[in-house]
């Protein structure tokens, strides 16, 4: 811990002549300016977020695969896992992607193909019969509202018997139980719970250690929420997607799946100023500025900006997630330049002072 923190401190101070540095499974570190990022704009972002977001917990920015800025609001810390809430969904759809690549299932498979007879309602509606795995991925199952899983122990039966007034694929409705059903299907198609299934395919290659995922009453990883990871683990996940599924020269997940998962699959609104109305992929939201993200309740974000070769990760506890995203577009997007910038030791020193005294408000 002392060695790692010392390296981060030196980088924050702007040691321009030092090469990008890493320890074990950590991401590479580099000064902001060496990667074309204006450290003054980064300082503006952290300072403004500290004042306006109630409450920031952590922040990490990657450019060209290197960490150029990071901050934690005490008592949060680099080695402390954080609840992801619905950001967990993007990891669940990744498990589906691996299973598809291995021929274990297909997005066009009917949901009922993976269900047990005793779980299926006695009367199967045409819409339930027509529901596909893809409809689970795109939040277009045909529900008008979310099935209520809390308070009962039969989550699968509850999902399958819930009314389906819309034809699957025709109506976007945010649906956490639909993500749980993806977890169920991956387990039944592969024989492994998604946590153990992702271990050799995603977590180990990315150097993500000891991930934790809460379980449903019958012992299945919840999928739609309940995953706990460090900020840097989330950043690695975003970088994997930015690199179109490739990590350390190896294609972990097919590039075609990455493109499909992060492309607009369904429409979810028409408000051009809302980052929740830009379309939805496979458990990824489309953003303004041609970016995409996984996100979760209270302000958990993994934002991928392909045009800028940038990943931004934020953990927080806020009830205004749009304002939180607005700060990224207002301060960090303009900070990114195509070419390296002159080093700015004075500004990076100010960054060091600011980040050393951050405290979470809640």
KEKE-3310 file (N, C-alpha, C; in steps of 0.2 Angstrom, whole numbers, plus 5000, padded with zeros to 4 digits):
npx = (5004:5010:5020:5012:5004:5014:5019:5007:5006:5018:5015:5004:5010:5016:5027:5035:5045:5045:5042:5026:5019:5016:5010:5010:4994:4988:4982:4991:4999:5000:5005:4992:4994:5003:4995:4987:4978:4971:4976:4971:4957:4953:4955:4946:4934:4934:4934:4922:4913:4915:4909:4896:4890:4881:4883:4901:4911:4921:4933:4939:4950:4954:4965:4969:4972:4978:4979:4975:4970:4964:4954:4948:4935:4936:4927:4931:4942:4956:4957:4945:4930:4916:4898:4889:4877:4865:4875:4880:4873:4878:4889:4883:4877:4888:4892:4882:4886:4898:4893:4886:4896:4902:4893:4883:4871:4859:4855:4843:4836:4821:4815:4808:4814:4824:4818:4810:4797:4789:4790:4784:4769:4753:4744:4751:4754:4754:4763:4773:4777:4784:4794:4811:4829:4836:4826:4826:4839:4838:4829:4816:4805:4791:4784:4773:4776:4789:4791:4788:4800:4805:4801:4796:4800:4801:4807:4808:4796:4788:4792:4789:4775:4770:4760:4760:4758:4763:4770:4784:4800:4795:4793:4801:4805:4812:4820:4824:4822:4822:4836:4840:4834:4843:4854:4850:4847:4860:4867:4859:4862:4876:4880:4886:4886:4884:4895:4905:4907:4911:4923:4936:4935:4933:4936:4948:4958:4958:4963:4955:4951:4943:4929:4912:4896:4879:4866:4851:4835:4835:4849:4855:4866:4861:4862:4855:4859:4870:4883:4900:4914:4931:4935:4945:4944:4931:4935:4944:4936:4928:4939:4942:4930:4932:4943:4937:4935:4947:4962:4978:4983:4975:4960:4946:4933:4921:4923:4912:4902:4904:4902:4888:4882:4884:4878:4864:4850:4836:4824:4822:4816:4815:4821:4833:4842:4844:4853:4847:4839:4844:4845:4846:4856:4863:4860:4868:4868:4866:4874:4874:4885:4890:4895:4894:4888:4888:4878:4872:4861:4861:4872:4883:4895:4901:4909:4911:4920:4923:4927:4936:4945:4944:4940:4929:4926:4915:4910:4897:4885:4871:4856:4854:4858:4859:4864:4877:4882:4882:4893:4904:4903:4904:4916:4926:4926:4930:4943:4951:4963:4969:4983:4998:5001:5010:5019:5012:5017:5013:4999:4996:5001:4992:4981:4985:4985:4971:4965:4970:4963:4949:4932:4919:4902:4891)
npy = (4994:5006:5008:5009:5020:5030:5030:5035:5047:5054:5054:5062:5074:5077:5071:5072:5067:5053:5036:5029:5020:5004:4992:4975:4970:4982:4996:5005:5021:5038:5055:5068:5078:5071:5063:5071:5077:5090:5096:5106:5107:5095:5097:5107:5099:5089:5098:5105:5094:5089:5100:5101:5088:5077:5063:5063:5048:5041:5044:5041:5043:5037:5038:5034:5021:5023:5028:5044:5052:5052:5050:5049:5050:5051:5040:5032:5022:5017:5003:4998:4989:4994:4996:4992:4994:4995:4996:4983:4976:4978:4969:4957:4956:4955:4942:4935:4937:4930:4917:4916:4918:4906:4897:4892:4898:4908:4925:4925:4915:4908:4913:4904:4892:4889:4887:4878:4866:4867:4880:4888:4897:4889:4894:4900:4915:4922:4933:4930:4917:4922:4930:4933:4930:4941:4951:4952:4957:4970:4977:4976:4968:4967:4970:4982:4987:4984:4968:4963:4958:4958:4953:4941:4923:4916:4920:4918:4912:4923:4932:4926:4925:4938:4951:4954:4966:4971:4967:4958:4966:4978:4988:4999:4996:4999:4986:4977:4964:4957:4957:4948:4937:4934:4931:4919:4911:4911:4903:4891:4887:4886:4879:4885:4898:4915:4923:4914:4909:4920:4922:4915:4920:4934:4941:4936:4938:4952:4955:4957:4955:4944:4947:4951:4945:4948:4936:4928:4923:4909:4906:4911:4922:4939:4948:4959:4969:4971:4968:4970:4980:4986:5004:5004:4992:4993:5002:4995:4986:4995:4999:4988:4986:4998:4994:4986:4973:4967:4962:4964:4960:4949:4943:4943:4944:4943:4955:4959:4957:4966:4978:4976:4976:4988:4997:5007:4998:4999:5012:5024:5036:5054:5065:5076:5082:5073:5061:5049:5046:5042:5030:5012:4998:4982:4981:4992:5010:5022:5037:5055:5064:5054:5043:5029:5020:5010:5010:5014:5015:5029:5035:5028:5026:5020:5026:5026:5033:5032:5040:5048:5040:5037:5033:5035:5034:5034:5033:5036:5044:5050:5059:5065:5060:5065:5078:5075:5068:5078:5086:5079:5081:5094:5098:5088:5082:5094:5094:5085:5083:5080:5078:5076:5087:5102:5099:5102:5106:5114:5115:5101:5099:5107:5099:5088:5093:5096:5083:5076:5080:5076:5073:5062:5067:5059)
npz = (5000:5004:4994:4982:4985:4986:4973:4966:4972:4967:4954:4953:4957:4945:4938:4925:4917:4921:4917:4912:4925:4934:4946:4949:4946:4943:4934:4922:4926:4922:4919:4918:4907:4899:4892:4885:4892:4901:4916:4924:4920:4925:4939:4940:4938:4949:4960:4958:4958:4971:4978:4972:4970:4980:4987:4982:4980:4974:4960:4944:4930:4914:4900:4884:4890:4901:4919:4922:4932:4948:4962:4979:4991:5008:5019:5009:4998:4988:4989:4993:4991:4982:4981:4967:4962:4949:4939:4939:4930:4917:4918:4919:4907:4900:4904:4897:4884:4884:4885:4873:4864:4866:4861:4870:4871:4863:4857:4852:4857:4865:4880:4888:4885:4894:4906:4919:4920:4931:4934:4924:4920:4920:4910:4896:4889:4872:4871:4882:4877:4866:4870:4870:4874:4870:4872:4886:4887:4882:4889:4885:4887:4887:4897:4907:4919:4931:4937:4954:4964:4977:4994:4991:4988:4976:4963:4950:4945:4949:4940:4927:4928:4928:4921:4903:4893:4882:4866:4866:4863:4858:4867:4878:4895:4910:4919:4931:4936:4924:4921:4931:4927:4916:4922:4928:4916:4911:4920:4919:4906:4906:4917:4927:4940:4937:4943:4946:4933:4926:4932:4927:4914:4914:4926:4932:4920:4920:4932:4943:4959:4971:4968:4974:4974:4978:4982:4976:4984:4981:4979:4967:4958:4959:4948:4942:4951:4966:4964:4970:4968:4967:4963:4953:4947:4940:4931:4923:4917:4909:4901:4894:4886:4879:4872:4863:4868:4869:4878:4885:4873:4870:4863:4873:4873:4860:4847:4839:4848:4858:4850:4847:4860:4864:4856:4850:4853:4856:4857:4870:4873:4869:4873:4870:4878:4889:4896:4898:4888:4876:4869:4871:4874:4876:4891:4893:4893:4880:4878:4877:4866:4859:4867:4879:4893:4908:4922:4939:4953:4963:4958:4952:4940:4924:4912:4894:4882:4866:4855:4861:4867:4880:4897:4911:4928:4941:4958:4969:4980:4977:4973:4961:4947:4933:4934:4939:4928:4919:4924:4920:4906:4905:4911:4910:4897:4888:4892:4886:4874:4857:4856:4866:4880:4887:4902:4918:4932:4943:4943:4944:4957:4964:4962:4970:4983:4984:4982:4993:5004:5003:5008:5010:5010:5014)
capx = (5000:5014:5023:5007:5002:5019:5019:5002:5008:5023:5012:5000:5014:5018:5034:5034:5050:5045:5038:5020:5021:5011:5012:5006:4988:4986:4982:4997:4998:5003:5002:4987:4996:5007:4990:4983:4972:4972:4975:4967:4950:4952:4954:4939:4929:4935:4932:4915:4909:4915:4904:4889:4887:4880:4890:4905:4915:4928:4933:4945:4949:4959:4966:4974:4973:4982:4976:4978:4968:4960:4952:4944:4932:4936:4932:4932:4949:4957:4956:4939:4925:4910:4892:4888:4870:4863:4880:4881:4869:4883:4893:4878:4876:4895:4892:4878:4890:4903:4890:4884:4902:4904:4888:4879:4864:4859:4850:4836:4833:4816:4816:4805:4818:4828:4814:4808:4790:4785:4791:4780:4762:4749:4742:4756:4752:4758:4769:4778:4780:4788:4800:4818:4834:4837:4822:4829:4845:4836:4824:4810:4802:4784:4781:4772:4780:4793:4788:4790:4803:4806:4796:4794:4806:4800:4808:4808:4789:4785:4794:4785:4768:4768:4757:4764:4753:4766:4774:4792:4804:4791:4792:4806:4803:4818:4817:4829:4821:4824:4843:4841:4833:4849:4858:4847:4849:4868:4868:4857:4865:4883:4881:4889:4883:4888:4901:4910:4907:4915:4930:4942:4934:4934:4939:4955:4962:4958:4966:4950:4952:4938:4923:4907:4889:4874:4862:4843:4833:4837:4856:4858:4868:4856:4863:4853:4862:4873:4890:4904:4921:4935:4934:4950:4941:4926:4939:4947:4930:4927:4944:4941:4925:4935:4947:4933:4935:4954:4965:4984:4984:4971:4953:4943:4926:4921:4922:4906:4897:4905:4898:4881:4880:4884:4874:4857:4845:4829:4823:4820:4814:4816:4823:4840:4846:4844:4857:4843:4835:4849:4844:4848:4859:4862:4862:4872:4865:4869:4875:4876:4892:4892:4898:4890:4889:4885:4877:4869:4858:4865:4878:4888:4895:4907:4907:4916:4920:4927:4931:4941:4950:4944:4935:4928:4922:4913:4905:4894:4878:4868:4849:4854:4863:4860:4869:4883:4885:4883:4899:4908:4903:4906:4923:4931:4926:4934:4950:4954:4966:4972:4990:5001:5001:5016:5017:5010:5018:5010:4992:4996:5002:4986:4977:4987:4982:4964:4963:4972:4958:4942:4928:4912:4896:4887)
capy = (5000:5012:5009:5011:5027:5034:5031:5039:5054:5057:5056:5068:5080:5079:5069:5072:5062:5047:5033:5026:5015:5000:4987:4969:4970:4989:4999:5010:5028:5043:5062:5070:5081:5067:5059:5076:5079:5097:5094:5111:5105:5089:5100:5110:5094:5087:5103:5106:5088:5089:5105:5100:5081:5075:5064:5059:5043:5040:5046:5039:5044:5034:5041:5029:5015:5025:5032:5051:5056:5048:5053:5046:5054:5047:5035:5027:5021:5013:4995:4997:4988:4999:4993:4995:4994:4993:4995:4976:4974:4977:4963:4952:4955:4952:4935:4932:4938:4925:4911:4916:4916:4899:4892:4889:4900:4913:4930:4924:4909:4910:4913:4898:4887:4888:4887:4872:4865:4869:4888:4891:4897:4884:4897:4904:4920:4923:4937:4926:4912:4926:4933:4931:4933:4948:4956:4953:4962:4977:4980:4977:4961:4967:4972:4989:4989:4979:4963:4964:4952:4959:4951:4934:4919:4913:4926:4916:4911:4929:4936:4923:4926:4945:4953:4956:4969:4973:4962:4959:4970:4984:4993:4999:4997:4997:4980:4974:4957:4954:4955:4942:4931:4933:4927:4912:4908:4909:4897:4885:4886:4884:4875:4889:4904:4920:4925:4909:4909:4926:4922:4914:4923:4941:4944:4934:4941:4959:4956:4959:4950:4943:4950:4948:4946:4945:4931:4928:4918:4902:4906:4913:4929:4943:4950:4966:4973:4967:4966:4974:4980:4993:5008:5002:4986:4996:5006:4990:4984:5000:4999:4982:4988:5003:4991:4981:4966:4964:4964:4962:4956:4943:4944:4940:4943:4945:4962:4960:4957:4973:4983:4975:4977:4996:5001:5008:4993:5001:5019:5025:5043:5058:5071:5077:5084:5068:5055:5043:5046:5042:5023:5007:4992:4976:4983:4998:5016:5026:5044:5061:5065:5047:5039:5024:5019:5006:5015:5011:5019:5034:5039:5024:5026:5018:5030:5025:5038:5029:5045:5052:5035:5039:5030:5039:5030:5038:5031:5041:5043:5056:5058:5068:5057:5069:5083:5071:5067:5085:5089:5076:5084:5101:5099:5083:5082:5099:5093:5080:5085:5075:5077:5078:5094:5103:5097:5108:5104:5119:5113:5094:5100:5109:5093:5083:5096:5095:5076:5073:5082:5075:5069:5061:5070:5054)
capz = (5000:5004:4988:4978:4986:4984:4966:4964:4974:4963:4947:4954:4957:4938:4936:4918:4914:4923:4912:4915:4930:4936:4950:4948:4941:4943:4928:4921:4928:4919:4921:4913:4901:4894:4888:4881:4897:4904:4923:4926:4919:4930:4945:4940:4939:4956:4965:4957:4960:4978:4980:4970:4971:4987:4989:4979:4984:4970:4953:4940:4923:4910:4893:4881:4894:4907:4924:4922:4937:4953:4969:4984:4996:5014:5021:5003:4997:4982:4989:4996:4986:4982:4978:4960:4961:4943:4935:4939:4924:4912:4919:4918:4900:4897:4905:4892:4878:4884:4884:4866:4860:4867:4859:4875:4870:4857:4859:4849:4860:4869:4887:4891:4883:4899:4912:4921:4919:4937:4934:4919:4921:4917:4904:4893:4884:4866:4873:4885:4872:4861:4874:4869:4878:4867:4875:4892:4887:4879:4893:4881:4888:4886:4904:4907:4925:4934:4942:4961:4967:4984:4998:4990:4987:4970:4959:4943:4944:4949:4933:4922:4928:4928:4915:4897:4889:4875:4862:4867:4858:4856:4872:4883:4902:4914:4922:4935:4936:4917:4922:4935:4922:4912:4927:4928:4910:4910:4925:4916:4899:4906:4923:4932:4942:4933:4947:4945:4926:4924:4935:4922:4908:4914:4932:4932:4915:4921:4938:4948:4964:4976:4967:4978:4971:4982:4979:4976:4989:4979:4978:4961:4958:4957:4941:4941:4956:4971:4963:4973:4965:4968:4957:4947:4944:4936:4926:4919:4913:4904:4896:4890:4881:4875:4868:4859:4870:4869:4885:4885:4866:4869:4863:4878:4871:4852:4845:4837:4854:4861:4846:4848:4866:4866:4850:4852:4851:4857:4859:4877:4874:4864:4876:4867:4884:4894:4895:4899:4882:4870:4867:4876:4871:4880:4898:4892:4891:4876:4881:4873:4864:4856:4872:4882:4900:4913:4928:4944:4958:4968:4954:4950:4932:4920:4905:4889:4876:4861:4851:4865:4870:4888:4902:4917:4933:4947:4963:4973:4984:4975:4970:4954:4942:4927:4936:4940:4921:4916:4926:4915:4899:4905:4913:4907:4889:4885:4895:4882:4868:4853:4857:4873:4882:4891:4909:4922:4939:4947:4943:4947:4964:4967:4962:4975:4989:4984:4983:4999:5009:5001:5013:5008:5014:5016)
cpx = (5004:5017:5018:5005:5008:5020:5014:5003:5013:5020:5008:5004:5017:5025:5034:5039:5050:5040:5031:5022:5015:5014:5007:5000:4985:4986:4989:4994:5002:5001:4997:4989:5000:5002:4985:4977:4975:4971:4971:4960:4949:4951:4948:4933:4929:4932:4924:4911:4909:4910:4897:4886:4887:4878:4895:4909:4921:4927:4940:4944:4955:4959:4971:4976:4977:4978:4979:4976:4964:4959:4947:4942:4932:4929:4933:4939:4950:4956:4950:4933:4919:4904:4891:4881:4869:4869:4882:4878:4874:4888:4889:4878:4883:4895:4888:4882:4895:4899:4887:4890:4904:4899:4883:4872:4865:4854:4843:4833:4827:4818:4814:4809:4822:4824:4811:4800:4786:4785:4786:4773:4758:4746:4748:4754:4756:4764:4775:4781:4785:4794:4806:4823:4836:4833:4823:4835:4843:4831:4817:4806:4794:4780:4779:4775:4784:4790:4792:4793:4804:4800:4793:4801:4806:4801:4807:4800:4786:4786:4789:4778:4765:4765:4761:4759:4756:4769:4781:4795:4801:4791:4797:4803:4809:4816:4823:4828:4823:4832:4844:4839:4839:4853:4856:4848:4856:4869:4865:4860:4873:4884:4884:4885:4887:4895:4906:4912:4912:4922:4936:4941:4935:4938:4947:4960:4963:4961:4961:4950:4946:4932:4917:4900:4884:4869:4854:4842:4835:4845:4859:4860:4863:4856:4861:4856:4866:4880:4894:4911:4924:4934:4939:4947:4936:4930:4942:4942:4928:4932:4944:4936:4928:4939:4944:4934:4942:4958:4972:4986:4979:4963:4949:4936:4925:4920:4915:4901:4898:4901:4891:4878:4880:4881:4867:4853:4838:4829:4820:4818:4817:4819:4831:4844:4847:4849:4854:4838:4838:4849:4848:4851:4858:4865:4867:4867:4869:4869:4875:4883:4895:4896:4892:4892:4886:4883:4872:4866:4863:4871:4884:4889:4902:4906:4913:4915:4925:4931:4937:4946:4950:4938:4935:4924:4921:4909:4903:4888:4874:4861:4849:4859:4864:4865:4876:4886:4886:4890:4905:4909:4905:4913:4928:4932:4930:4941:4954:4956:4969:4979:4993:5001:5008:5014:5016:5010:5014:5002:4992:4997:4996:4981:4979:4984:4975:4962:4965:4967:4951:4939:4921:4907:4892:4889)
cpy = (5006:5014:5012:5018:5032:5036:5036:5046:5058:5058:5062:5075:5082:5077:5068:5067:5055:5043:5031:5020:5011:4995:4981:4970:4977:4991:5004:5017:5032:5050:5064:5073:5076:5063:5064:5078:5085:5096:5100:5110:5099:5092:5103:5105:5091:5092:5105:5100:5088:5094:5103:5093:5079:5068:5060:5054:5042:5043:5043:5040:5041:5037:5036:5023:5017:5029:5039:5055:5051:5051:5049:5050:5050:5046:5030:5027:5017:5005:4993:4995:4992:4995:4996:4996:4991:4993:4987:4973:4973:4971:4957:4951:4953:4945:4932:4932:4932:4918:4911:4915:4909:4894:4889:4892:4906:4919:4929:4918:4912:4909:4906:4892:4884:4887:4880:4872:4868:4877:4891:4891:4892:4887:4901:4909:4920:4927:4934:4921:4916:4929:4930:4933:4940:4953:4957:4958:4969:4980:4981:4970:4961:4969:4980:4991:4983:4974:4964:4958:4952:4956:4944:4930:4915:4918:4924:4915:4918:4933:4933:4924:4933:4947:4956:4959:4971:4967:4963:4962:4976:4990:4993:5000:4995:4992:4976:4966:4953:4953:4949:4936:4929:4929:4920:4908:4906:4903:4891:4883:4883:4880:4879:4896:4910:4923:4920:4908:4914:4926:4921:4918:4931:4944:4942:4938:4949:4960:4958:4953:4950:4947:4947:4950:4944:4940:4932:4923:4911:4901:4907:4920:4933:4946:4957:4971:4968:4965:4972:4974:4986:4997:5006:4996:4988:4999:5001:4987:4989:5000:4993:4983:4993:5000:4985:4974:4963:4966:4960:4957:4951:4945:4940:4939:4946:4952:4964:4960:4964:4978:4982:4977:4985:5000:5001:5002:4994:5008:5019:5032:5047:5065:5072:5079:5079:5063:5048:5042:5045:5035:5019:5001:4986:4978:4988:5004:5019:5033:5049:5061:5058:5043:5034:5023:5013:5011:5011:5017:5023:5037:5034:5024:5023:5020:5028:5030:5036:5034:5048:5047:5036:5035:5034:5035:5034:5033:5036:5039:5049:5054:5062:5066:5061:5074:5081:5070:5073:5087:5085:5079:5091:5102:5094:5082:5087:5098:5089:5083:5079:5073:5079:5085:5096:5101:5103:5106:5108:5116:5106:5095:5102:5103:5088:5086:5095:5088:5073:5075:5081:5071:5068:5064:5065:5047)
cpz = (5000:4998:4983:4979:4985:4977:4963:4966:4969:4956:4948:4954:4950:4937:4929:4915:4916:4918:4916:4919:4932:4941:4949:4943:4941:4936:4928:4923:4924:4920:4916:4907:4896:4890:4885:4886:4901:4912:4926:4926:4924:4937:4946:4942:4946:4961:4964:4959:4967:4981:4978:4970:4978:4987:4984:4983:4980:4963:4950:4933:4919:4903:4890:4885:4900:4912:4924:4928:4942:4959:4973:4989:5003:5017:5015:5002:4991:4983:4992:4991:4987:4979:4971:4958:4953:4938:4935:4933:4918:4912:4918:4910:4896:4898:4899:4885:4878:4882:4876:4862:4860:4864:4864:4874:4865:4860:4857:4852:4864:4876:4890:4890:4889:4906:4913:4921:4925:4938:4929:4921:4917:4910:4901:4888:4878:4867:4877:4881:4868:4864:4873:4874:4876:4871:4882:4892:4886:4884:4889:4881:4887:4892:4903:4914:4927:4938:4949:4964:4974:4988:4996:4988:4980:4964:4951:4941:4944:4942:4928:4922:4928:4921:4909:4892:4882:4872:4864:4861:4856:4861:4878:4890:4906:4919:4925:4935:4929:4917:4926:4931:4917:4916:4927:4922:4909:4914:4922:4910:4900:4912:4928:4934:4939:4937:4946:4937:4923:4927:4931:4916:4908:4920:4933:4927:4917:4928:4943:4953:4969:4974:4972:4974:4975:4978:4980:4982:4987:4977:4972:4961:4955:4950:4940:4946:4961:4970:4967:4970:4967:4962:4951:4944:4938:4930:4921:4915:4908:4899:4892:4885:4876:4870:4864:4861:4871:4875:4884:4878:4865:4868:4868:4876:4864:4851:4843:4843:4857:4857:4847:4854:4868:4861:4853:4849:4851:4859:4866:4878:4869:4866:4874:4873:4889:4892:4896:4893:4875:4867:4872:4872:4875:4887:4898:4890:4886:4879:4875:4871:4862:4861:4875:4889:4903:4919:4933:4949:4962:4964:4953:4942:4930:4913:4900:4884:4871:4857:4854:4868:4877:4891:4908:4922:4939:4951:4967:4977:4983:4972:4963:4950:4936:4928:4936:4933:4918:4918:4921:4908:4899:4907:4910:4900:4886:4887:4890:4875:4864:4855:4864:4874:4886:4898:4913:4929:4944:4948:4946:4955:4967:4967:4968:4982:4989:4985:4989:5005:5008:5006:5010:5013:5017:5013)
residu = (UNK:UNK:UNK:UNK:UNK:UNK:UNK:UNK:UNK:UNK:UNK:UNK:UNK:UNK:UNK:UNK:UNK:UNK:UNK:UNK:UNK:UNK:UNK:UNK:UNK:UNK:UNK:UNK:UNK:UNK:UNK:UNK:UNK:UNK:UNK:UNK:UNK:UNK:UNK:UNK:UNK:UNK:UNK:UNK:UNK:UNK:UNK:UNK:UNK:UNK:UNK:UNK:UNK:UNK:UNK:UNK:UNK:UNK:UNK:UNK:UNK:UNK:UNK:UNK:UNK:UNK:UNK:UNK:UNK:UNK:UNK:UNK:UNK:UNK:UNK:UNK:UNK:UNK:UNK:UNK:UNK:UNK:UNK:UNK:UNK:UNK:UNK:UNK:UNK:UNK:UNK:UNK:UNK:UNK:UNK:UNK:UNK:UNK:UNK:UNK:UNK:UNK:UNK:UNK:UNK:UNK:UNK:UNK:UNK:UNK:UNK:UNK:UNK:UNK:UNK:UNK:UNK:UNK:UNK:UNK:UNK:UNK:UNK:UNK:UNK:UNK:UNK:UNK:UNK:UNK:UNK:UNK:UNK:UNK:UNK:UNK:UNK:UNK:UNK:UNK:UNK:UNK:UNK:UNK:UNK:UNK:UNK:UNK:UNK:UNK:UNK:UNK:UNK:UNK:UNK:UNK:UNK:UNK:UNK:UNK:UNK:UNK:UNK:UNK:UNK:UNK:UNK:UNK:UNK:UNK:UNK:UNK:UNK:UNK:UNK:UNK:UNK:UNK:UNK:UNK:UNK:UNK:UNK:UNK:UNK:UNK:UNK:UNK:UNK:UNK:UNK:UNK:UNK:UNK:UNK:UNK:UNK:UNK:UNK:UNK:UNK:UNK:UNK:UNK:UNK:UNK:UNK:UNK:UNK:UNK:UNK:UNK:UNK:UNK:UNK:UNK:UNK:UNK:UNK:UNK:UNK:UNK:UNK:UNK:UNK:UNK:UNK:UNK:UNK:UNK:UNK:UNK:UNK:UNK:UNK:UNK:UNK:UNK:UNK:UNK:UNK:UNK:UNK:UNK:UNK:UNK:UNK:UNK:UNK:UNK:UNK:UNK:UNK:UNK:UNK:UNK:UNK:UNK:UNK:UNK:UNK:UNK:UNK:UNK:UNK:UNK:UNK:UNK:UNK:UNK:UNK:UNK:UNK:UNK:UNK:UNK:UNK:UNK:UNK:UNK:UNK:UNK:UNK:UNK:UNK:UNK:UNK:UNK:UNK:UNK:UNK:UNK:UNK:UNK:UNK:UNK:UNK:UNK:UNK:UNK:UNK:UNK:UNK:UNK:UNK:UNK:UNK:UNK:UNK:UNK:UNK:UNK:UNK:UNK:UNK:UNK:UNK:UNK:UNK:UNK:UNK:UNK:UNK:UNK:UNK:UNK:UNK:UNK:UNK:UNK:UNK:UNK:UNK:UNK:UNK:UNK:UNK:UNK:UNK:UNK:UNK:UNK:UNK:UNK:UNK:UNK:UNK:UNK:UNK:UNK:UNK:UNK:UNK:UNK:UNK:UNK:UNK:UNK:UNK:UNK:UNK:UNK)
# end
